[in-house]
Amino acid sequence: MIENNIIQSLGAGSGIDSRNLVTQLTEIERSAPQARIDTKTELKETQISDFGKIKSALSTFQASVEALTSDEGLFSKSASFTESDALVPTGLGTDVASGTYKFEVTSLAQSQSLASPEFSSEDDQVGEGTLTFNFGHWDSGTFEGDADATPTTITIDSTNNSLKGLRDEINNAEMGVTASIVNNGSGYVLLMTAESGENNELEITVAEAGGSPTDTDDNDLSRFGYTAELLSDPMVTPTRLTQQQAGTDATLVVNSLTVNRSTNSVTDVVDGLTLDLLKSSPGEIISVTVSDDIEFAKQTTRDFVDAYNALLEELEPVIGYDEENEQYGSLVNDSLAKSVVGQMRNIFASSVTGLPEDATFKALTNLGIRTELDGTLSITDKEFDAAFKDNLEDVQNLLSASTKSSASDITVNSFGKQTVAGEYDIVVTTTPRKGAFTGDTVAQGFPFDTDSLSFGLNLIVNGVESDLITVPTDVTYDTEADLAAAMQSAINADANLKAAGATVTVAFDTDHFVMTSTKYGASSNVNVDSVTGDVDSFLKIAQGNGSAGRDVAGTVDGVVGFGLGQVLLPKLGEAAEGLSVVVGENATSTTVNFSRGVGGQLDELIDTFLQSNGLIDKREETLERDISTLEGEEERLDRRMSAYEERLMQQFIAMENILNGLNNSGSFLDNLFKSLPFTSSKD
């Protein structure tokens, strides 16, 4: 109502469109500050968008940097090999030592296969009870169990008492035995196949359910037993399990050394090299030559250079001049955005920190990689090719992270993200030591016939108590080393020690046995808790404590570090923090060089921009706050303009009222003059 009155009032007295005039005056008053706010807001929003483009471009470039520093980049290997249907290399890691390896496949690994007697149907009952599967090796009718393998027991009851129920129960146990039912034309046979290898053969013991089970006859569940007792009882017809194929190891000759493996996929004969054995071919020599893949390393480096140049091209419209739109980018004056490229150029132009003084290459220019006037990188092929051909290891050290120790008995185990590249002096003040137990002088001569003797002992290794350990007797040990090996094998087979990872080495030193923990440090020890039989009399090992191990101690750049076992760590907060150094028993000192290489430096730099709450995230947060501030300014401008408009309206209303009053006065005077005598009308 009031607004309508105001609108009606405006222009009523003057005839002027005062309402439109107020609106125009308000818009004129608003235009300058509004334009300033809009311009700033648009710039901030464009900058946020352009920082997003920078992050995307950096992520793409970082993938190329990571390819450069990965094992698959500069460190790739290539292999050539004799064409053969007996052996094929299928895997090649970067840790394979270059050289030529000669292989001969003399036998393949096989899986033991056991077949049941025939059944008329898959649903025929097999009997109830349990079957226990033990793993090991059959030798002339005697089963030798594998101490490292865990027996598995399955139960057959009324819910699964059938041939197919037994099959499913075996498969569901996931114990490394595969069961299948085969129709041989006259009946159904359960075929059980173990994993390949001589030591994966099966012994199957039966415990039948019921009042008076026999467990070893030809009926019910006993038909699925496979024990020495059953094997010694010949069958006229196959009424029990029969072996179709024995489990055997693959035999492979490697550079004249014969090795056995349980599978035909061999991964641990040559570090990093995987071989598939396809058939036995005695006398056939297959050569595999491994070498550094220089061409792949060169191409990886070229890809890196191309990726950097592509990064520059993508960033130029943002931080430089946008030729397409003929204007400068929104971040042309932003110091953070400009520093992205600036800091990378510094890395390319500078010597890499941490490389040894005698390093062949210290900067990209040494490889023929140079920065052009426009900032892009270029490659001089002659220098580039020669560097990779003649000094590949030095190229690798320049482009990716590397460590070097001046002493062979002190090695760098690892480094952390916080480790500062550089050179560090390490001084060992206390060498690491393993715990050991030393026996007394042994008078026994060798060969040593242990017939009728017994050797038993309980040990505490690294704080872990063993069960009673029995060293094999009733055998003749030809040498002290043979007996030491038997002792070591028996100790390390103990279940308690094995579960805790506590192992020992046993050696005969001059005239006594020494049991040594394989662990370094203050928690390393070998103590004899008790002995039984003839241990004290013949082995000269009695109850008692051995000598404890000790942790390494030393300094890194003059600052005392932290030692654990044989690992020496720098003090927290020091430049070398994160560096892990492995110290040998006789080590004294060394100089360690640690470099991140060009690739590592770039990766670290890019992380500072891209990581969560990193430099760009913080810059974007600042821009978002700036936009919020501008939104606040706009709200205040709205309120000010509303008040300004209201004030103008009131002023124009007042003017209209005055004019209206004057008009009314004029009308009054006109009427007054008309009423006076001797006056004439205006008409």
C-alpha positions as CSV (number, residue, x, y, z in Angstrom):
1,M,0.0,0.0,0.0
2,I,2.8,2.4,1.0
3,E,4.8,1.4,-2.1
4,N,1.9,2.0,-4.3
5,N,1.4,5.4,-2.7
6,I,5.1,6.2,-3.3
7,I,4.8,5.1,-6.9
8,Q,1.7,7.2,-7.4
9,S,3.3,10.2,-5.7
10,L,6.4,10.1,-8.0
11,G,5.8,12.3,-11.0
12,A,2.4,13.3,-9.8
13,G,3.3,16.9,-9.3
14,S,6.2,17.4,-11.8
15,G,5.2,15.2,-14.7
16,I,8.8,13.8,-14.5
17,D,9.3,9.9,-14.6
18,S,11.0,10.1,-11.2
19,R,10.8,6.3,-10.6
20,N,12.8,5.5,-13.7
21,L,15.2,8.3,-12.8
22,V,15.8,6.9,-9.3
23,T,16.5,3.5,-10.8
24,Q,19.0,4.9,-13.3
25,L,20.8,7.0,-10.7
26,T,21.1,3.9,-8.4
27,E,22.5,1.8,-11.3
28,I,25.0,4.5,-12.1
29,E,26.1,4.7,-8.4
30,R,26.4,0.8,-8.3
31,S,28.2,0.3,-11.6
32,A,31.7,1.1,-10.6
33,P,32.0,-0.9,-7.4
34,Q,30.0,-3.8,-8.9
35,A,32.3,-3.9,-11.9
36,R,35.3,-4.1,-9.6
37,I,33.8,-7.0,-7.6
38,D,32.8,-8.8,-10.8
39,T,36.2,-8.4,-12.3
40,K,38.0,-9.7,-9.2
41,T,35.6,-12.6,-8.7
42,E,35.9,-13.7,-12.3
43,L,39.7,-13.5,-12.0
44,K,39.7,-15.6,-8.8
45,E,37.4,-18.2,-10.3
46,T,39.6,-18.4,-13.4
47,Q,42.7,-18.8,-11.3
48,I,41.1,-21.7,-9.4
49,S,40.2,-23.3,-12.6
50,D,43.8,-22.7,-14.0
51,F,45.3,-24.2,-10.8
52,G,43.2,-27.3,-11.5
53,K,44.8,-27.4,-15.0
54,I,48.2,-27.1,-13.4
55,K,47.5,-30.0,-11.1
56,S,46.2,-32.2,-13.9
57,A,49.3,-31.4,-16.1
58,L,51.6,-32.1,-13.2
59,S,50.0,-35.4,-12.5
60,T,50.5,-36.5,-16.1
61,F,54.1,-35.4,-16.0
62,Q,54.7,-37.1,-12.7
63,A,53.7,-40.4,-14.2
64,S,56.6,-40.0,-16.7
65,V,58.9,-39.1,-13.9
66,E,57.9,-42.2,-12.0
67,A,58.5,-44.3,-15.1
68,L,62.0,-42.8,-15.3
69,T,62.8,-43.8,-11.7
70,S,61.1,-47.2,-11.6
71,D,62.8,-50.5,-11.9
72,E,61.1,-51.0,-15.2
73,G,62.5,-47.8,-16.7
74,L,66.3,-47.3,-16.6
75,F,67.0,-50.7,-15.0
76,S,65.1,-53.0,-17.5
77,K,66.8,-56.1,-18.8
78,S,66.5,-57.9,-22.0
79,A,67.1,-61.6,-22.7
80,S,68.0,-63.7,-25.7
81,F,67.8,-67.5,-25.6
82,T,68.2,-70.6,-27.5
83,E,64.9,-71.7,-29.1
84,S,63.8,-74.9,-27.4
85,D,60.7,-76.8,-26.5
86,A,62.3,-78.0,-23.2
87,L,62.6,-74.6,-21.4
88,V,61.3,-71.1,-21.9
89,P,62.1,-67.9,-19.9
90,T,58.8,-66.3,-19.0
91,G,59.9,-63.6,-16.4
92,L,62.8,-61.2,-16.3
93,G,63.3,-58.9,-13.3
94,T,65.6,-56.0,-13.0
95,D,67.7,-57.8,-10.4
96,V,69.0,-60.5,-12.8
97,A,72.7,-60.2,-13.1
98,S,73.8,-59.7,-16.7
99,G,75.5,-62.7,-18.3
100,T,75.0,-66.0,-20.0
101,Y,73.3,-68.9,-18.2
102,K,73.3,-72.5,-19.6
103,F,70.4,-74.8,-18.6
104,E,69.7,-78.5,-19.1
105,V,66.4,-80.0,-18.2
106,T,67.0,-83.6,-17.1
107,S,63.6,-84.3,-15.6
108,L,60.2,-82.6,-15.0
109,A,58.3,-82.3,-11.8
110,Q,55.3,-84.5,-11.5
111,S,52.3,-84.7,-9.1
112,Q,51.5,-87.9,-7.3
113,S,48.2,-89.3,-8.5
114,L,46.1,-91.9,-6.5
115,A,43.1,-93.7,-7.9
116,S,40.3,-95.4,-5.9
117,P,38.6,-98.7,-6.8
118,E,35.6,-98.5,-9.1
119,F,32.2,-97.5,-7.9
120,S,28.9,-98.0,-9.8
121,S,27.7,-94.5,-9.1
122,E,28.9,-91.1,-7.9
123,D,26.3,-91.5,-5.1
124,D,27.6,-94.8,-3.8
125,Q,28.5,-94.7,-0.1
126,V,32.1,-94.7,0.9
127,G,31.8,-95.2,4.6
128,E,32.0,-92.8,7.6
129,G,35.0,-91.6,9.6
130,T,38.0,-89.4,9.1
131,L,40.8,-89.3,6.6
132,T,44.1,-87.6,7.5
133,F,46.4,-86.4,4.7
134,N,50.1,-86.3,5.6
135,F,52.6,-84.8,3.2
136,G,56.2,-86.0,2.5
137,H,58.0,-88.6,0.4
138,W,57.7,-92.3,-0.2
139,D,61.1,-94.2,-0.3
140,S,61.0,-97.9,-0.8
141,G,57.7,-98.4,1.0
142,T,58.6,-96.0,3.9
143,F,57.0,-92.7,4.3
144,E,59.1,-89.7,5.4
145,G,56.9,-86.8,6.5
146,D,57.7,-83.2,5.7
147,A,58.2,-81.4,9.0
148,D,57.2,-78.1,7.4
149,A,53.8,-79.4,6.1
150,T,50.7,-79.5,8.3
151,P,48.5,-82.6,8.2
152,T,44.9,-82.1,7.2
153,T,41.9,-84.2,8.4
154,I,38.5,-84.4,6.8
155,T,35.4,-86.0,8.1
156,I,32.8,-88.1,6.2
157,D,29.5,-88.6,7.9
158,S,25.8,-89.0,7.0
159,T,25.8,-85.6,5.3
160,N,28.5,-86.4,2.8
161,N,28.8,-90.2,2.7
162,S,29.1,-90.6,-1.1
163,L,31.8,-90.7,-3.7
164,K,31.0,-87.1,-4.8
165,G,30.7,-86.0,-1.1
166,L,34.2,-87.3,-0.5
167,R,35.4,-85.5,-3.6
168,D,33.9,-82.2,-2.5
169,E,35.2,-82.5,1.1
170,I,38.8,-83.0,-0.2
171,N,38.5,-80.0,-2.6
172,N,36.9,-77.8,0.1
173,A,39.8,-78.5,2.5
174,E,42.1,-76.5,0.2
175,M,45.1,-78.5,1.2
176,G,46.8,-78.7,-2.1
177,V,45.1,-82.0,-3.1
178,T,42.6,-82.0,-6.1
179,A,39.9,-84.7,-6.3
180,S,37.9,-85.5,-9.3
181,I,35.6,-88.3,-10.4
182,V,36.5,-90.1,-13.7
183,N,34.2,-92.4,-15.6
184,N,36.6,-95.0,-17.0
185,G,33.9,-96.7,-19.0
186,S,33.1,-99.4,-16.5
187,G,32.6,-97.4,-13.4
188,Y,33.4,-94.3,-11.4
189,V,36.9,-93.7,-10.0
190,L,38.0,-91.0,-7.5
191,L,41.3,-89.5,-8.7
192,M,43.4,-87.6,-6.1
193,T,46.2,-85.4,-7.4
194,A,48.7,-83.8,-5.0
195,E,50.8,-80.7,-5.8
196,S,53.9,-81.5,-7.9
197,G,57.2,-82.4,-6.2
198,E,58.9,-85.3,-4.5
199,N,58.1,-83.9,-1.0
200,N,54.3,-83.4,-1.7
201,E,53.4,-87.1,-1.9
202,L,50.6,-88.4,0.3
203,E,50.2,-90.7,3.2
204,I,46.5,-91.1,4.0
205,T,45.4,-92.7,7.3
206,V,41.9,-93.8,8.1
207,A,39.8,-93.7,11.3
208,E,36.5,-95.4,10.5
209,A,33.4,-94.6,12.5
210,G,31.3,-97.4,14.1
211,G,31.6,-100.0,16.8
212,S,34.6,-102.0,15.6
213,P,36.4,-100.3,12.7
214,T,39.3,-102.0,11.1
215,D,40.8,-99.0,9.3
216,T,43.0,-101.2,7.1
217,D,40.7,-103.6,5.3
218,D,39.1,-103.3,1.8
219,N,35.7,-102.0,3.0
220,D,34.1,-98.7,3.6
221,L,36.4,-95.7,4.2
222,S,39.5,-98.0,4.6
223,R,39.5,-98.2,0.8
224,F,40.8,-94.7,0.7
225,G,43.8,-95.3,3.0
226,Y,47.4,-95.1,1.7
227,T,49.9,-96.2,4.3
228,A,53.0,-98.4,4.5
229,E,50.9,-101.1,6.1
230,L,48.4,-101.1,3.3
231,L,51.2,-101.0,0.7
232,S,52.8,-104.1,2.1
233,D,49.5,-106.0,1.7
234,P,49.3,-106.9,-2.0
235,M,45.8,-106.7,-3.7
236,V,44.7,-109.3,-6.2
237,T,42.2,-106.7,-7.6
238,P,42.3,-102.9,-7.0
239,T,40.1,-102.6,-3.9
240,R,42.1,-99.7,-2.3
241,L,43.9,-96.7,-3.5
242,T,46.6,-97.3,-6.1
243,Q,49.3,-95.0,-7.2
244,Q,49.0,-93.9,-10.9
245,Q,52.0,-91.6,-10.8
246,A,54.7,-90.8,-8.2
247,G,55.5,-87.3,-7.2
248,T,58.9,-86.2,-8.5
249,D,61.0,-83.0,-8.5
250,A,62.2,-81.3,-11.6
251,T,65.9,-81.6,-12.1
252,L,67.7,-78.7,-13.8
253,V,71.4,-78.2,-14.5
254,V,72.4,-74.6,-14.3
255,N,76.0,-73.8,-15.4
256,S,77.0,-77.4,-14.5
257,L,75.3,-77.1,-11.0
258,T,72.4,-79.6,-10.6
259,V,69.3,-78.3,-8.7
260,N,65.9,-79.8,-7.9
261,R,62.6,-77.9,-7.7
262,S,59.2,-79.1,-6.8
263,T,57.4,-77.3,-9.7
264,N,58.1,-76.8,-13.4
265,S,57.9,-73.0,-12.9
266,V,61.3,-72.1,-11.5
267,T,61.7,-68.7,-10.0
268,D,64.6,-69.0,-7.5
269,V,67.5,-70.6,-9.4
270,V,68.6,-67.3,-10.9
271,D,67.4,-64.2,-9.0
272,G,64.8,-62.4,-11.1
273,L,64.6,-65.0,-13.8
274,T,61.5,-67.2,-14.2
275,L,61.7,-70.4,-16.2
276,D,59.0,-72.7,-17.4
277,L,60.2,-76.3,-17.9
278,L,58.2,-77.9,-20.7
279,K,59.8,-81.3,-21.2
280,S,62.8,-83.4,-20.1
281,S,65.6,-83.1,-22.6
282,P,68.9,-84.5,-21.2
283,G,71.9,-83.4,-23.2
284,E,70.2,-80.3,-24.7
285,I,71.9,-77.1,-23.5
286,I,69.7,-74.0,-23.6
287,S,71.6,-70.7,-23.3
288,V,69.9,-67.6,-21.9
289,T,71.8,-64.3,-22.2
290,V,70.7,-61.4,-20.0
291,S,71.8,-57.8,-20.6
292,D,70.8,-54.3,-19.8
293,D,68.1,-53.0,-22.1
294,I,69.9,-49.9,-23.1
295,E,67.4,-49.0,-25.9
296,F,64.5,-49.2,-23.5
297,A,66.3,-47.0,-21.0
298,K,67.0,-44.4,-23.7
299,Q,63.4,-44.4,-24.8
300,T,62.2,-44.0,-21.3
301,T,64.4,-40.9,-20.9
302,R,63.3,-39.5,-24.3
303,D,59.7,-40.0,-23.2
304,F,60.5,-38.1,-20.0
305,V,61.9,-35.2,-22.1
306,D,58.9,-35.2,-24.3
307,A,56.6,-35.2,-21.3
308,Y,58.3,-32.2,-19.8
309,N,58.0,-30.3,-23.1
310,A,54.3,-31.2,-23.3
311,L,53.9,-29.9,-19.7
312,L,55.4,-26.5,-20.7
313,E,53.1,-26.3,-23.7
314,E,50.1,-27.0,-21.5
315,L,51.1,-24.5,-18.8
316,E,52.1,-21.6,-21.1
317,P,48.5,-20.3,-21.7
318,V,48.0,-20.3,-17.9
319,I,51.2,-18.8,-16.6
320,G,52.4,-17.0,-19.8
321,Y,50.8,-15.7,-23.0
322,D,47.7,-17.4,-24.4
323,E,48.2,-17.0,-28.1
324,E,44.8,-18.6,-29.0
325,N,42.9,-16.0,-27.0
326,E,45.5,-13.3,-27.5
327,Q,45.8,-12.5,-23.8
328,Y,47.9,-13.3,-20.8
329,G,47.0,-16.2,-18.5
330,S,45.3,-15.6,-15.2
331,L,48.3,-16.8,-13.3
332,V,50.9,-14.8,-15.2
333,N,51.8,-12.8,-12.1
334,D,51.2,-15.6,-9.6
335,S,54.5,-16.4,-7.9
336,L,53.4,-20.0,-6.9
337,A,52.3,-20.9,-10.4
338,K,55.4,-19.4,-11.9
339,S,57.6,-21.3,-9.4
340,V,56.3,-24.7,-10.8
341,V,58.4,-24.3,-13.9
342,G,61.1,-22.2,-12.3
343,Q,62.0,-24.8,-9.7
344,M,62.1,-27.6,-12.3
345,R,64.4,-25.5,-14.5
346,N,66.7,-25.1,-11.5
347,I,66.8,-28.9,-11.1
348,F,67.7,-29.4,-14.7
349,A,70.4,-26.7,-14.6
350,S,72.1,-27.7,-11.3
351,S,74.3,-30.6,-10.3
352,V,72.5,-33.3,-8.5
353,T,73.0,-33.2,-4.7
354,G,74.5,-36.2,-3.0
355,L,76.4,-37.8,-5.8
356,P,80.0,-38.8,-5.0
357,E,82.8,-36.4,-6.0
358,D,84.0,-38.9,-8.6
359,A,80.6,-39.4,-10.3
360,T,80.9,-39.4,-14.1
361,F,77.7,-37.4,-14.6
362,K,76.4,-34.8,-12.2
363,A,73.9,-32.8,-14.3
364,L,71.5,-33.4,-17.3
365,T,73.8,-31.5,-19.6
366,N,76.4,-34.3,-19.1
367,L,73.9,-36.6,-20.9
368,G,73.4,-34.2,-23.8
369,I,70.1,-33.0,-22.4
370,R,70.0,-29.2,-22.5
371,T,67.5,-26.3,-21.9
372,E,66.7,-24.2,-25.0
373,L,65.9,-20.5,-24.9
374,D,62.2,-21.2,-24.9
375,G,62.6,-23.4,-21.8
376,T,62.1,-26.7,-23.5
377,L,64.5,-29.6,-23.2
378,S,66.4,-31.0,-26.2
379,I,68.7,-34.0,-26.7
380,T,72.0,-34.1,-28.5
381,D,72.0,-37.6,-29.8
382,K,75.7,-38.2,-30.0
383,E,76.4,-37.4,-26.4
384,F,73.1,-39.0,-25.3
385,D,73.8,-42.4,-27.0
386,A,77.4,-42.5,-25.8
387,A,76.4,-41.9,-22.2
388,F,74.0,-44.8,-22.1
389,K,76.3,-47.1,-24.0
390,D,79.5,-46.5,-22.0
391,N,78.2,-45.5,-18.5
392,L,74.7,-46.8,-18.0
393,E,75.1,-47.2,-14.2
394,D,76.2,-43.6,-13.9
395,V,73.2,-42.5,-16.0
396,Q,71.0,-44.5,-13.6
397,N,72.6,-42.8,-10.6
398,L,72.1,-39.4,-12.1
399,L,68.4,-39.8,-13.1
400,S,67.1,-42.0,-10.2
401,A,67.8,-42.4,-6.5
402,S,71.2,-44.0,-5.5
403,T,73.3,-44.8,-2.5
404,K,77.0,-45.6,-2.2
405,S,79.1,-46.7,0.7
406,S,82.9,-46.4,0.7
407,A,83.2,-49.6,2.8
408,S,81.9,-53.0,1.6
409,D,80.9,-54.1,5.2
410,I,78.6,-51.1,5.7
411,T,75.6,-50.9,3.3
412,V,72.6,-48.7,2.9
413,N,69.4,-50.6,3.5
414,S,66.9,-47.9,2.8
415,F,66.1,-44.2,3.0
416,G,63.0,-42.2,3.8
417,K,61.1,-39.3,2.2
418,Q,62.5,-37.0,4.8
419,T,66.1,-38.0,4.2
420,V,68.1,-35.1,2.9
421,A,70.4,-35.9,0.0
422,G,74.0,-35.5,0.7
423,E,77.2,-37.2,2.1
424,Y,77.3,-38.6,5.6
425,D,80.3,-39.9,7.7
426,I,79.5,-43.0,9.7
427,V,81.7,-44.2,12.5
428,V,81.0,-47.5,14.3
429,T,81.8,-47.4,18.0
430,T,80.4,-50.9,18.8
431,T,80.1,-53.6,16.2
432,P,77.0,-55.8,16.2
433,R,77.1,-59.4,17.5
434,K,75.0,-62.5,17.5
435,G,74.2,-64.5,20.6
436,A,76.1,-67.9,20.7
437,F,76.6,-70.9,22.9
438,T,80.1,-72.5,22.9
439,G,80.5,-76.1,24.1
440,D,83.5,-77.6,25.8
441,T,86.3,-79.5,24.1
442,V,85.1,-82.7,22.3
443,A,87.4,-85.7,22.6
444,Q,85.4,-88.0,20.3
445,G,87.1,-89.0,17.1
446,F,85.4,-89.2,13.7
447,P,83.9,-91.1,12.0
448,F,81.6,-91.3,14.9
449,D,79.2,-94.3,15.3
450,T,76.2,-93.2,17.4
451,D,74.6,-96.6,17.6
452,S,72.8,-97.1,21.0
453,L,73.4,-93.4,21.9
454,S,70.8,-90.6,22.3
455,F,71.1,-86.9,22.0
456,G,68.4,-84.6,23.4
457,L,68.4,-81.0,24.4
458,N,66.1,-78.1,25.2
459,L,67.2,-74.7,24.0
460,I,66.2,-71.1,24.5
461,V,66.9,-69.2,21.3
462,N,66.3,-65.4,21.3
463,G,64.1,-65.9,24.4
464,V,62.0,-68.7,22.8
465,E,61.9,-72.1,24.5
466,S,62.0,-75.1,22.4
467,D,60.5,-78.5,22.9
468,L,62.8,-81.5,23.4
469,I,65.1,-81.5,20.3
470,T,66.4,-84.9,19.3
471,V,69.5,-85.2,17.2
472,P,69.4,-88.4,15.0
473,T,71.5,-91.3,16.3
474,D,72.0,-94.9,15.2
475,V,74.0,-93.4,12.3
476,T,77.6,-92.9,11.6
477,Y,78.8,-89.3,11.2
478,D,81.9,-89.2,9.0
479,T,83.0,-85.7,10.0
480,E,82.4,-83.1,12.7
481,A,80.7,-81.0,10.1
482,D,78.2,-83.7,9.3
483,L,77.2,-83.9,13.0
484,A,77.0,-80.1,13.2
485,A,74.7,-80.1,10.2
486,A,72.4,-82.7,11.8
487,M,72.3,-80.7,15.0
488,Q,71.4,-77.6,13.1
489,S,68.6,-79.3,11.1
490,A,67.1,-80.8,14.2
491,I,67.1,-77.5,16.1
492,N,65.7,-75.4,13.3
493,A,62.9,-78.0,12.8
494,D,61.6,-77.4,16.3
495,A,58.0,-76.2,16.1
496,N,58.3,-73.5,18.8
497,L,61.4,-72.0,17.3
498,K,60.1,-72.2,13.8
499,A,56.9,-70.4,14.7
500,A,58.9,-67.5,16.3
501,G,61.4,-67.4,13.4
502,A,64.3,-68.3,15.8
503,T,67.0,-70.2,14.0
504,V,70.6,-71.1,14.6
505,T,73.7,-72.2,12.8
506,V,75.8,-75.0,14.3
507,A,79.5,-75.3,13.5
508,F,82.5,-77.3,14.8
509,D,85.2,-74.8,15.6
510,T,88.6,-76.5,16.1
511,D,87.6,-78.8,19.0
512,H,84.1,-77.7,20.1
513,F,80.6,-77.1,18.8
514,V,79.2,-73.6,18.6
515,M,75.5,-72.8,18.3
516,T,74.9,-69.3,17.0
517,S,71.7,-67.4,16.6
518,T,71.1,-66.0,13.1
519,K,69.8,-62.8,14.7
520,Y,72.0,-59.8,15.7
521,G,71.4,-57.6,18.7
522,A,70.9,-57.5,22.5
523,S,67.9,-59.9,22.3
524,S,69.9,-62.5,20.5
525,N,71.0,-65.5,22.6
526,V,71.4,-69.2,22.7
527,N,71.0,-70.9,26.1
528,V,70.9,-74.6,26.9
529,D,68.0,-75.2,29.3
530,S,68.6,-78.9,29.7
531,V,70.2,-81.9,28.0
532,T,69.4,-85.6,28.0
533,G,71.1,-88.8,27.0
534,D,74.7,-88.6,25.9
535,V,74.9,-84.9,24.9
536,D,77.1,-83.9,27.8
537,S,79.4,-86.9,27.5
538,F,80.0,-86.8,23.7
539,L,78.9,-83.4,22.4
540,K,80.3,-81.6,25.5
541,I,77.2,-79.4,25.7
542,A,75.8,-78.8,29.1
543,Q,73.1,-76.7,30.7
544,G,74.1,-73.0,30.8
545,N,73.8,-69.6,29.2
546,G,75.7,-68.6,26.1
547,S,77.1,-65.2,25.3
548,A,74.5,-62.6,24.5
549,G,74.4,-60.6,21.3
550,R,74.7,-56.9,21.1
551,D,73.3,-54.0,19.1
552,V,75.5,-51.8,16.9
553,A,76.4,-48.4,18.1
554,G,77.8,-45.5,16.2
555,T,77.6,-41.9,15.0
556,V,76.2,-40.3,11.8
557,D,78.0,-37.0,11.0
558,G,79.2,-36.9,14.6
559,V,75.7,-37.4,16.1
560,V,75.1,-40.6,18.1
561,G,72.6,-42.7,16.3
562,F,70.2,-45.5,17.3
563,G,71.3,-49.1,16.9
564,L,69.1,-52.2,16.7
565,G,70.7,-55.5,15.8
566,Q,73.1,-54.6,13.0
567,V,71.0,-51.7,11.7
568,L,72.2,-48.1,12.6
569,L,69.7,-45.3,12.3
570,P,70.5,-41.5,12.5
571,K,69.0,-39.5,15.3
572,L,65.5,-38.2,14.7
573,G,65.5,-34.7,13.4
574,E,68.9,-34.9,11.7
575,A,69.3,-34.4,8.0
576,A,70.1,-38.2,7.6
577,E,66.8,-39.2,9.3
578,G,65.3,-42.1,7.5
579,L,68.6,-43.6,6.3
580,S,69.0,-47.2,7.4
581,V,72.5,-48.6,7.4
582,V,73.4,-52.3,7.9
583,V,76.8,-52.7,9.7
584,G,79.0,-55.8,9.4
585,E,80.6,-57.5,12.4
586,N,84.1,-56.0,11.6
587,A,83.0,-52.6,10.3
588,T,84.7,-49.5,11.4
589,S,83.6,-46.5,9.4
590,T,82.4,-45.4,6.0
591,T,81.2,-42.4,3.9
592,V,77.7,-42.8,2.6
593,N,76.4,-40.8,-0.4
594,F,72.7,-40.5,-0.9
595,S,71.2,-38.9,-4.0
596,R,67.6,-38.7,-5.1
597,G,68.7,-38.1,-8.7
598,V,66.9,-35.8,-11.2
599,G,63.8,-37.9,-11.2
600,G,63.6,-38.2,-7.4
601,Q,64.1,-34.5,-7.0
602,L,61.3,-33.8,-9.5
603,D,59.0,-36.3,-7.9
604,E,59.6,-34.8,-4.5
605,L,59.0,-31.3,-5.9
606,I,55.8,-32.3,-7.6
607,D,54.5,-33.9,-4.4
608,T,54.9,-30.6,-2.6
609,F,52.5,-29.0,-5.1
610,L,50.0,-31.9,-5.5
611,Q,49.8,-33.5,-2.1
612,S,46.7,-33.0,0.1
613,N,47.0,-29.7,1.9
614,G,50.0,-29.0,-0.3
615,L,51.0,-25.7,-1.9
616,I,48.4,-25.6,-4.6
617,D,45.6,-26.7,-2.2
618,K,46.5,-23.9,0.1
619,R,46.6,-21.4,-2.7
620,E,43.2,-22.5,-3.9
621,E,41.9,-22.2,-0.3
622,T,43.2,-18.6,-0.3
623,L,41.4,-17.9,-3.6
624,E,38.2,-19.4,-2.2
625,R,38.4,-17.1,0.8
626,D,39.0,-14.1,-1.5
627,I,35.8,-15.0,-3.4
628,S,33.9,-15.3,-0.1
629,T,35.2,-11.9,0.8
630,L,34.0,-10.5,-2.5
631,E,30.6,-12.0,-2.0
632,G,30.5,-10.3,1.3
633,E,31.4,-7.0,-0.3
634,E,28.6,-7.5,-2.9
635,E,26.1,-8.1,-0.1
636,R,27.2,-4.9,1.6
637,L,26.9,-3.1,-1.7
638,D,23.4,-4.4,-2.2
639,R,22.4,-3.1,1.2
640,R,24.1,0.3,0.5
641,M,22.4,0.7,-2.8
642,S,19.0,-0.2,-1.4
643,A,19.4,2.5,1.2
644,Y,20.7,4.9,-1.5
645,E,17.7,4.2,-3.7
646,E,15.3,4.6,-0.7
647,R,16.9,8.0,0.1
648,L,16.6,9.2,-3.5
649,M,12.9,8.1,-3.6
650,Q,12.2,10.0,-0.4
651,Q,13.9,13.1,-1.8
652,F,11.9,12.9,-5.1
653,I,8.7,12.4,-3.1
654,A,9.5,15.5,-1.1
655,M,10.1,17.4,-4.3
656,E,6.8,16.2,-5.8
657,N,5.0,17.2,-2.6
658,I,6.5,20.7,-2.9
659,L,5.5,20.9,-6.5
660,N,2.1,19.6,-5.8
661,G,1.7,22.2,-3.0
662,L,2.7,24.9,-5.4
663,N,0.2,23.7,-8.0
664,N,-2.5,23.7,-5.4
665,S,-1.6,27.3,-4.4
666,G,-1.7,28.3,-8.0
667,S,-5.2,26.9,-8.4
668,F,-6.3,28.8,-5.2
669,L,-5.0,32.1,-6.5
670,D,-6.6,31.5,-9.9
671,N,-9.9,31.0,-8.2
672,L,-9.4,34.0,-6.0
673,F,-8.7,36.3,-8.9
674,K,-11.7,35.0,-10.7
675,S,-13.9,36.1,-7.8
676,L,-12.6,39.7,-7.7
677,P,-14.6,42.4,-9.5
678,F,-13.3,43.9,-12.6
679,T,-11.2,40.9,-13.4
680,S,-11.3,38.9,-16.5
681,S,-11.0,35.2,-17.0
682,K,-7.7,33.7,-18.3
683,D,-9.7,32.3,-21.0
